[in-house]
Amino acid sequence: MTPVKTFDTRVEADLARIALRAEGIEATVVGLDVALEGGAEGVRLLVADDKAAAARKILASPPRGPV
């Protein structure tokens, strides 16, 4: 598993995970919110090694409007 992005909150990470899943990329969220004790490293979003480049591209693109 490769970390593709780090977030300050679990909510942000979960939204990104949902966006990736909608594109067919499974992701895992690990870590604690920055506001919680021990959460200084933030919440990481991990994907399979072979999906990391595609996941980064999806996360870097502007959000799409309603379908």
Protein Blocks (a to p, Z undefined) as FASTA:
>chain_A
ZZfbdcfbfklmmmmmmmmmmnopacddedjdfkbghilnopaddddfklmmmmmmmmmp
ccdddZZ
